[in-house]
Amino acid sequence: MTGVVVGAAVVRDGRVLAARRTRPAAAAGRWELPGGAVEPGEDEATALARELREELALADVGVGERLGPEVALPGEKVLRIRVCRAEGEPTALEHDALRWVGPDELDGLDWLDTDREVLPALATLLRRRGPSSAPS
């Protein structure tokens, strides 16, 4: 069976939450959408809510639709990004920096290659949900 890694596009006011990695060494200093592996017995939404609690201390998380392509990862795994909303301010518990990024700022960050594959779909979503749009 293929393993699934889920990433969260936490969207607020036309911006997405980006997190800067500290490990492993090859990924340190690069940006990602927070998330992690789906554990046995979890669905994607449950895994994302758990990961956002563990990585960002976000307790009230709503998990929505899939975004962008499914991305192949090493070790017969796939990355799936889901749009999320979260109440409260995130705290970097496993990253060294967090940043809210607008659609025109996405290309300015050094994203992990796997996350970079969803940036076009993410930019489109952020433009649709710009600061002037109603909260989702």
N, C-alpha and C positions, 0 to 999 in steps of 0.2 A: 504494500500500500504506500502511496505517496504521502509524505509528511507535509503538513501545511503550516506556514508561517504567516501570521496576519499582521498587517500594519494599519495604523489609524491615521486617517486624514481628519484630524480634529479641526473643524472649521468654525470660526467665529468672526463675525463682522467682515466677511470677505477676505479673511486671512487664514492660513493654515499653520499649525504648530509644528515647528521643526526642532529636532533634538540633535545635539552634537555628541558623537560617540567618544568614549574614552578607551574602549577595548573592543576587540583585540588590537594589537599594535598596528596592523595593516589598515584598520578602519578608524583608528583614533584621529580625532580632529575633523572627520567627515560628518555630514549631516544625514539624518534619516527621518522617516516617519516612525514614531514609536510603535512598539508592538513586540511580538514574540511568537513562540511556537504554540500551536494548539496541542494541549495535553490530552492523553487518553480520557475519554468520557466527556470532553468539552466540545461544544460547537464553537464556531468562529466568534460569535457575539460574546459568549461567556469568556472565551480566552482573551479577547480584546479588553473587556471590562476588567479582568484580573490584571492583565499587563499594565493598563493605565493606572490602576491602583498601586501596583508595585513600583512602577518606574516614575510616576508623576504625582502620586498621592491624590488622584482624581477619583472620587467615590461615586458621583452621579454621572454615569456615562450612558448615552444612547447610541446604539450601533445601527447604522443605516445600510444603504445599498453598496454594492461592490463598485469600485472605481478603477478604470483602466484595465490593462491586460493582466492576465495571470503571468507571473514572471518565474521562469525556471531557475532554481537554486541548486548548488552542489548537493550531492547526497540524496538524489531523488526527492527533493523537496520543491515546493512551489510557494511563491509569495503572492498573497491576495491582499489588496488594500480595500478598506471599507471606510466610508464616510461616517464620522462620529460627531456627536455634540457632547460637551461636558460642561458641567457647572463648576464654578470655583476657579481659582488660579492654580495652574500646575506648579509643582515643585520638582526641580531636577534632583532625583534620588540616585539615578544610575548614569546620568549624562553630565557633562561639565558646562553646558549652556543650553538654553531654550530660547526660541525666537519665533514671534508671530510674523509670517511672511506673506506678502501680497503677491498677486499673479505676476506682476512685473519684476519682482525680486527673486523669483524661483531660480532663474538661471545664474544668479550671482553667488549661489552657495555651492560648495564642493560636496554634492550629494553622493552617497553610495551608488554605485553603478546600477544596482537592482532598483533602487527607488527612483532613479533618474528616468527609468522607462515609463513611469506613470505621470511624469510632470506635464506632458501635453494635456492629458485628461484632467489633471488637477488644476491647471491654469484655466481651462474652460469652465470648470465648476466654480472656481473662485470669482471669475468674472460674472458668472450668472448670479452668484450670491454676494455681490458687492456690498459695501458698507451701507448703501442706501436701501437695500432690500430688507424685507421683513425677516425677523429671526425664524429659523426653521425648527 
